[in-house]
């Protein structure tokens, strides 16, 4: 595996490597776990050349969020990527990606999808995500980029961004990898205390129960969302939302739409998110 740290060296290396081949990108913030490695595996299965980026992007963190304490494990990450037979890893510095400084950086805003659910709870977050992902797509120029479905609003937003801005990269969603008790794998799970970790599985169970009700034909979206919030509160969460949305657009759904159930809530200082699809009714 070749390690790259500059835009110039990355473009040069990939220009030679991509000739006649399909190139895939897995953008990450490092601290890699089995969910990330599943993205790498999906990328390798669909690509001839696999590139993983590791960058903790300051633009997507709010002023009181966890940027400073976000886990950074570069040596461990590189070892995992070597074991996964990754071809290239791009690990840029702040100065490389934002040479004019963060405050002077041009920003990408995706209307509507940036402004609700996690966008409402984390103002500016999705502008930071869209900005760094567009930069990575411009640098790497992959045929496909792979993202986990755990961050479903992010996945939907990025698909909208590449369509609207005519970026010739397909955004591919990969199924969420879960612990045995259903909790979606996330680097932030390690923030949980032992008691908080034990209290976390109801997040998935709650949205799974809502999805099952919808699959059986329930159309009372408002009541299901309200009951979901109450269930999370009983489990010790401070819910941000429980939402039933059109699975393709994340707009408020009609009964015949494909559906997705999404939720976010806090346990202690840790914010957890999850979502599930609804079986065809």
Sine and cosine of phi, psi and omega as CSV:
sin_phi,cos_phi,sin_psi,cos_psi,sin_omega,cos_omega
0.00,0.00,0.69,-0.72,0.00,-1.00
-0.98,-0.19,0.75,-0.66,0.02,-1.00
-0.99,-0.14,0.75,-0.66,-0.05,-1.00
-0.82,-0.58,0.61,-0.79,-0.04,-1.00
-0.80,-0.60,-0.21,0.98,-0.02,-1.00
-0.87,-0.49,0.40,-0.92,0.03,-1.00
-0.91,0.42,-0.68,0.73,-0.04,-1.00
-0.88,0.48,-0.73,0.68,-0.02,-1.00
-0.93,0.38,-0.54,0.84,0.01,-1.00
-0.92,0.38,-0.74,0.67,0.01,-1.00
-0.88,0.48,-0.65,0.76,-0.01,-1.00
-0.90,0.43,-0.75,0.66,-0.03,-1.00
-0.90,0.44,-0.67,0.74,-0.06,-1.00
-0.97,0.25,-0.47,0.88,0.06,-1.00
-0.86,0.51,-0.66,0.75,0.02,-1.00
-0.97,0.26,-0.60,0.80,-0.11,-0.99
-0.97,0.25,-0.44,0.90,-0.17,-0.98
-1.00,0.02,-0.14,0.99,-0.12,-0.99
-0.84,0.54,0.89,-0.46,0.01,-1.00
0.94,0.33,0.24,0.97,-0.09,-1.00
-0.78,-0.62,0.33,-0.94,0.07,-1.00
-1.00,-0.06,0.76,-0.65,-0.06,-1.00
-0.92,-0.40,0.75,-0.66,0.02,-1.00
-0.88,-0.48,0.51,-0.86,-0.02,-1.00
-0.82,-0.57,0.69,-0.73,0.14,-0.99
-0.87,-0.49,0.98,-0.18,0.05,-1.00
-0.98,0.21,0.74,-0.67,0.03,-1.00
-0.65,-0.76,0.21,-0.98,0.17,-0.99
-0.95,-0.30,0.34,0.94,0.05,-1.00
0.98,0.21,-0.31,-0.95,-0.14,-0.99
0.76,0.65,0.82,0.58,-0.21,-0.98
-0.93,0.36,0.68,-0.74,0.07,-1.00
-0.80,-0.60,-0.11,-0.99,-0.09,-1.00
-0.89,0.46,-0.45,0.89,0.07,-1.00
-0.90,0.43,-0.68,0.73,0.05,-1.00
-0.90,0.44,-0.67,0.74,-0.03,-1.00
-0.91,0.41,-0.51,0.86,0.11,-0.99
-0.90,0.43,-0.59,0.81,0.08,-1.00
-0.91,0.42,-0.67,0.74,0.03,-1.00
-0.88,0.47,-0.69,0.73,0.01,-1.00
-0.89,0.46,-0.66,0.75,0.03,-1.00
-0.90,0.44,-0.65,0.76,0.03,-1.00
-0.89,0.45,-0.73,0.69,-0.02,-1.00
-0.89,0.46,-0.60,0.80,-0.02,-1.00
-0.92,0.39,-0.46,0.89,-0.07,-1.00
-0.96,-0.29,0.00,1.00,-0.16,-0.99
-0.70,-0.71,0.37,-0.93,0.13,-0.99
-1.00,-0.01,-0.49,0.87,-0.01,-1.00
-0.78,-0.62,0.79,-0.61,-0.02,-1.00
-0.92,-0.40,0.81,-0.59,0.04,-1.00
-0.88,-0.47,0.74,-0.67,0.12,-0.99
-0.89,-0.45,0.74,-0.67,0.12,-0.99
-0.97,-0.24,0.60,-0.80,0.07,-1.00
-0.80,-0.60,0.91,-0.41,0.00,-1.00
-0.33,-0.94,0.85,-0.53,0.09,-1.00
-1.00,0.09,0.97,-0.24,-0.20,-0.98
-0.99,0.11,0.93,-0.36,-0.07,-1.00
-0.92,0.40,-0.41,0.91,-0.07,-1.00
-0.93,0.38,-0.34,0.94,-0.05,-1.00
-0.99,-0.15,0.13,0.99,0.06,-1.00
-0.96,-0.28,0.70,-0.71,0.10,-1.00
-0.97,0.23,0.17,-0.98,-0.08,-1.00
-0.89,0.45,-0.40,0.92,-0.02,-1.00
-0.91,-0.43,0.37,0.93,0.00,-1.00
-0.99,-0.10,-0.26,-0.97,-0.28,-0.96
-0.98,-0.22,0.53,0.85,-0.04,-1.00
-0.85,0.53,-0.73,0.68,-0.08,-1.00
-0.92,0.40,-0.56,0.83,-0.05,-1.00
-0.99,-0.17,0.03,1.00,0.01,-1.00
-0.86,0.51,0.76,-0.65,-0.13,-0.99
-0.90,0.43,0.78,-0.63,0.02,-1.00
-0.86,-0.51,0.88,-0.47,-0.09,-1.00
-0.70,-0.71,0.89,0.46,-0.14,-0.99
-0.88,0.48,-0.66,0.75,-0.03,-1.00
-0.91,0.42,-0.69,0.72,0.05,-1.00
-0.89,0.46,-0.66,0.76,-0.01,-1.00
-0.89,0.46,-0.71,0.70,0.00,-1.00
-0.87,0.49,-0.67,0.75,0.01,-1.00
-0.88,0.47,-0.66,0.75,0.01,-1.00
-0.92,0.40,-0.61,0.79,0.00,-1.00
-0.94,0.33,-0.59,0.81,0.10,-1.00
-0.88,0.48,-0.71,0.70,0.01,-1.00
-0.88,0.47,-0.53,0.85,0.00,-1.00
-1.00,0.10,0.04,1.00,0.05,-1.00
0.88,0.47,0.67,0.74,0.12,-0.99
-0.95,0.32,0.56,-0.83,-0.04,-1.00
-1.00,0.08,-0.69,0.72,-0.04,-1.00
-0.65,-0.76,0.57,-0.82,0.20,-0.98
-0.82,-0.58,0.77,-0.64,0.00,-1.00
-0.96,-0.28,0.89,-0.45,-0.07,-1.00
-0.80,-0.60,0.98,0.21,-0.07,-1.00
-0.98,0.18,0.33,-0.94,0.13,-0.99
-1.00,-0.01,0.19,-0.98,0.11,-0.99
-0.84,0.53,-0.70,0.72,-0.05,-1.00
-0.90,0.43,-0.51,0.86,0.01,-1.00
-0.95,0.32,-0.69,0.73,-0.04,-1.00
-0.99,0.12,-0.53,0.85,-0.04,-1.00
-0.81,-0.59,0.94,0.35,-0.12,-0.99
-0.91,0.42,-0.38,0.92,0.03,-1.00
-1.00,-0.09,0.10,1.00,-0.04,-1.00
1.00,-0.04,0.40,-0.92,-0.05,-1.00
-0.89,0.45,-0.66,0.75,-0.09,-1.00
-0.93,0.36,-0.41,0.91,-0.01,-1.00
-0.99,-0.11,0.03,1.00,-0.08,-1.00
-0.96,0.28,0.75,-0.66,0.17,-0.99
-0.87,0.50,0.57,-0.82,-0.10,-0.99
-0.84,-0.54,0.56,-0.83,0.05,-1.00
-0.97,-0.22,0.79,-0.61,0.03,-1.00
-0.85,-0.53,0.82,-0.58,0.05,-1.00
-0.98,-0.22,0.95,-0.31,-0.07,-1.00
-0.87,0.49,0.35,-0.94,-0.01,-1.00
0.90,0.43,-0.89,0.46,-0.12,-0.99
-0.92,0.39,-0.28,0.96,0.02,-1.00
-1.00,0.08,-0.18,0.98,-0.29,-0.96
-0.95,-0.31,0.07,1.00,-0.06,-1.00
-0.64,-0.77,0.04,-1.00,-0.07,-1.00
0.75,0.66,-0.87,-0.49,-0.02,-1.00
-0.91,0.42,-0.45,0.89,0.05,-1.00
-0.91,0.41,-0.57,0.82,0.05,-1.00
-0.96,0.28,-0.60,0.80,-0.02,-1.00
-0.97,0.26,-0.45,0.89,-0.05,-1.00
-0.76,-0.65,0.97,0.23,-0.05,-1.00
-0.83,0.56,0.74,-0.67,0.02,-1.00
1.00,0.07,-0.22,0.98,-0.07,-1.00
-0.84,0.54,-0.76,0.65,-0.10,-1.00
-0.96,0.29,-0.42,0.91,0.14,-0.99
-0.89,0.45,-0.65,0.76,0.04,-1.00
-0.91,0.41,-0.66,0.75,0.04,-1.00
-0.89,0.45,-0.77,0.64,-0.04,-1.00
-0.88,0.48,-0.63,0.78,-0.03,-1.00
-0.90,0.43,-0.76,0.65,-0.05,-1.00
-0.94,0.34,-0.60,0.80,0.01,-1.00
-0.92,0.39,-0.66,0.75,0.05,-1.00
-0.88,0.48,-0.64,0.76,0.06,-1.00
-0.87,0.49,-0.71,0.71,0.01,-1.00
-0.90,0.44,-0.64,0.77,0.04,-1.00
-0.91,0.42,-0.60,0.80,0.04,-1.00
-0.94,0.35,-0.57,0.82,-0.03,-1.00
-0.97,0.25,-0.74,0.67,-0.11,-0.99
-1.00,0.05,-0.53,0.85,-0.04,-1.00
0.79,0.61,0.82,0.57,-0.03,-1.00
-0.98,0.21,0.41,-0.91,0.16,-0.99
-0.95,0.31,-0.60,0.80,0.03,-1.00
-0.67,-0.74,0.52,-0.85,0.13,-0.99
-0.81,-0.59,0.66,-0.75,-0.19,-0.98
-0.92,-0.39,0.78,-0.62,-0.04,-1.00
-0.71,-0.70,0.53,-0.85,0.01,-1.00
-0.97,0.23,0.57,-0.82,0.04,-1.00
-0.95,0.31,-0.22,0.97,0.05,-1.00
-0.83,0.56,-0.65,0.76,0.06,-1.00
-1.00,-0.05,0.94,0.35,-0.20,-0.98
-0.94,0.34,-0.61,0.80,0.04,-1.00
-0.91,0.42,-0.65,0.76,0.08,-1.00
-0.87,0.50,-0.72,0.70,0.00,-1.00
-0.86,0.51,-0.72,0.70,0.00,-1.00
-0.90,0.43,-0.68,0.74,0.00,-1.00
-0.89,0.45,-0.67,0.74,-0.03,-1.00
-0.93,0.36,-0.59,0.81,0.10,-1.00
-0.88,0.47,-0.65,0.76,0.05,-1.00
-0.91,0.42,-0.67,0.74,-0.02,-1.00
-0.87,0.49,-0.76,0.66,-0.06,-1.00
-0.92,0.38,-0.53,0.85,0.04,-1.00
-0.93,0.36,-0.72,0.69,-0.06,-1.00
-0.94,0.35,-0.55,0.84,-0.06,-1.00
-0.99,-0.17,0.16,0.99,0.09,-1.00
0.84,0.54,0.66,0.75,0.06,-1.00
-0.99,0.11,0.82,-0.58,-0.09,-1.00
-0.99,0.14,0.75,0.66,0.04,-1.00
-0.80,-0.59,0.74,-0.67,0.10,-1.00
-1.00,0.09,0.77,-0.64,0.06,-1.00
-1.00,-0.05,0.88,-0.48,-0.10,-0.99
-0.94,-0.33,0.80,-0.60,0.08,-1.00
-1.00,-0.02,0.64,-0.77,-0.01,-1.00
-0.85,-0.52,0.70,-0.71,-0.09,-1.00
-0.83,0.56,0.56,-0.83,0.00,-1.00
-0.91,0.42,0.70,-0.72,0.10,-0.99
-1.00,-0.09,0.72,-0.69,-0.13,-0.99
-0.82,-0.57,0.42,-0.91,0.20,-0.98
-0.94,0.33,0.19,-0.98,-0.07,-1.00
-0.88,0.47,-0.42,0.91,0.02,-1.00
-1.00,-0.06,0.14,0.99,0.10,-1.00
0.99,-0.16,-0.25,0.97,-0.03,-1.00
-0.91,0.41,0.78,-0.63,0.03,-1.00
-0.91,0.41,0.71,-0.70,0.02,-1.00
-0.92,0.39,0.67,-0.75,-0.01,-1.00
-0.36,-0.93,0.58,-0.82,0.08,-1.00
-0.86,0.51,-0.51,0.86,-0.04,-1.00
-0.96,0.26,-0.21,0.98,0.03,-1.00
-0.87,0.50,-0.47,0.88,-0.02,-1.00
-0.94,0.33,-0.21,0.98,0.12,-0.99
-0.94,0.33,-0.38,0.92,-0.10,-0.99
-0.93,0.36,0.68,-0.73,0.17,-0.99
-0.95,0.33,0.14,-0.99,0.01,-1.00
-0.86,0.52,-0.69,0.72,0.00,-1.00
-0.93,0.37,-0.64,0.77,0.02,-1.00
-0.91,0.42,-0.65,0.76,0.02,-1.00
-0.88,0.47,-0.62,0.78,0.02,-1.00
-0.92,0.39,-0.44,0.90,-0.03,-1.00
-1.00,0.01,-0.09,1.00,-0.14,-0.99
-0.97,0.23,-0.54,0.84,-0.09,-1.00
-0.84,0.54,-0.47,0.89,0.03,-1.00
-0.86,0.51,-0.32,0.95,0.06,-1.00
-0.87,0.50,-0.76,0.65,0.00,-1.00
-0.94,0.33,-0.67,0.74,-0.03,-1.00
-0.87,0.49,-0.62,0.79,-0.04,-1.00
-0.91,0.42,-0.74,0.67,-0.02,-1.00
-0.96,0.30,-0.49,0.87,0.07,-1.00
-0.91,0.42,-0.64,0.77,0.03,-1.00
-0.91,0.41,-0.64,0.77,0.05,-1.00
-0.89,0.45,-0.71,0.71,0.02,-1.00
-0.87,0.49,-0.63,0.78,0.02,-1.00
-0.91,0.42,-0.64,0.77,0.04,-1.00
-0.89,0.45,-0.67,0.74,0.03,-1.00
-0.90,0.44,-0.65,0.76,0.00,-1.00
-0.90,0.43,-0.47,0.88,0.04,-1.00
-0.99,0.14,-0.07,1.00,0.10,-0.99
0.92,-0.40,0.02,1.00,0.03,-1.00
-0.90,0.43,0.68,-0.73,0.02,-1.00
-0.87,-0.50,0.08,1.00,-0.03,-1.00
-1.00,0.07,0.97,0.23,-0.09,-1.00
-0.86,0.50,-0.68,0.73,-0.06,-1.00
-0.89,0.45,-0.69,0.73,0.00,-1.00
-0.92,0.40,-0.66,0.76,0.01,-1.00
-0.90,0.44,-0.65,0.76,0.04,-1.00
-0.90,0.43,-0.70,0.71,-0.01,-1.00
-0.89,0.45,-0.69,0.72,0.02,-1.00
-0.91,0.42,-0.59,0.81,0.04,-1.00
-0.90,0.44,-0.69,0.73,0.06,-1.00
-0.87,0.49,-0.71,0.71,0.00,-1.00
-0.89,0.46,-0.64,0.77,0.01,-1.00
-0.90,0.44,-0.66,0.75,0.03,-1.00
-0.92,0.40,-0.62,0.79,0.04,-1.00
-0.89,0.45,-0.66,0.76,0.04,-1.00
-0.89,0.45,-0.50,0.87,-0.01,-1.00
-0.99,0.13,-0.05,1.00,0.04,-1.00
0.98,-0.21,0.07,1.00,0.04,-1.00
-0.99,0.14,0.39,-0.92,0.29,-0.96
-0.95,-0.31,1.00,-0.08,-0.15,-0.99
-0.95,0.33,0.65,-0.76,0.23,-0.97
-1.00,0.10,-0.67,0.74,0.01,-1.00
-0.19,-0.98,0.42,-0.91,0.35,-0.94
-0.78,-0.62,0.82,-0.57,-0.18,-0.98
-0.66,-0.75,0.64,-0.77,0.13,-0.99
-0.94,-0.33,0.84,-0.54,-0.10,-0.99
-0.70,-0.72,0.33,-0.94,0.18,-0.98
-0.85,0.52,0.80,-0.60,-0.12,-0.99
-0.92,0.38,-0.40,0.92,-0.04,-1.00
-1.00,-0.01,-0.60,0.80,-0.14,-0.99
-0.91,-0.42,-0.29,0.96,-0.13,-0.99
0.89,0.45,0.29,0.96,0.14,-0.99
-0.98,0.18,0.26,-0.97,0.06,-1.00
-0.84,0.53,0.71,-0.70,-0.20,-0.98
-1.00,-0.02,0.37,-0.93,0.27,-0.96
-0.99,-0.15,0.35,-0.94,-0.08,-1.00
-0.83,0.56,-0.51,0.86,-0.07,-1.00
-1.00,-0.03,0.02,1.00,-0.01,-1.00
-0.95,0.30,0.44,-0.90,0.28,-0.96
-0.90,0.43,0.65,-0.76,-0.18,-0.98
-0.86,-0.51,0.48,-0.88,0.13,-0.99
-0.72,-0.70,0.66,-0.75,0.07,-1.00
-0.95,-0.30,0.82,-0.57,-0.06,-1.00
-0.82,-0.57,0.51,-0.86,0.03,-1.00
-0.48,-0.88,0.46,-0.89,0.11,-0.99
-0.55,-0.83,0.59,-0.81,0.03,-1.00
-0.23,-0.97,0.25,-0.97,-0.06,-1.00
-0.96,-0.28,0.68,-0.73,0.27,-0.96
-0.89,-0.46,0.92,-0.39,-0.11,-0.99
0.87,0.49,-0.80,-0.60,-0.01,-1.00
-1.00,-0.05,0.05,1.00,-0.14,-0.99
-0.96,-0.27,0.77,-0.64,0.05,-1.00
-0.99,-0.16,0.82,-0.58,-0.02,-1.00
-0.90,-0.43,0.59,-0.81,0.07,-1.00
-0.78,-0.63,0.38,-0.93,0.08,-1.00
-0.28,-0.96,0.26,-0.96,0.05,-1.00
-0.32,-0.95,0.38,-0.92,0.07,-1.00
-0.60,-0.80,0.49,-0.87,0.12,-0.99
-0.99,0.13,0.29,-0.96,0.02,-1.00
-0.95,-0.30,0.79,-0.62,0.01,-1.00
-0.86,0.51,0.50,-0.86,0.00,-1.00
-0.83,0.56,0.76,-0.65,-0.05,-1.00
-0.99,-0.10,0.00,0.00,0.00,0.00
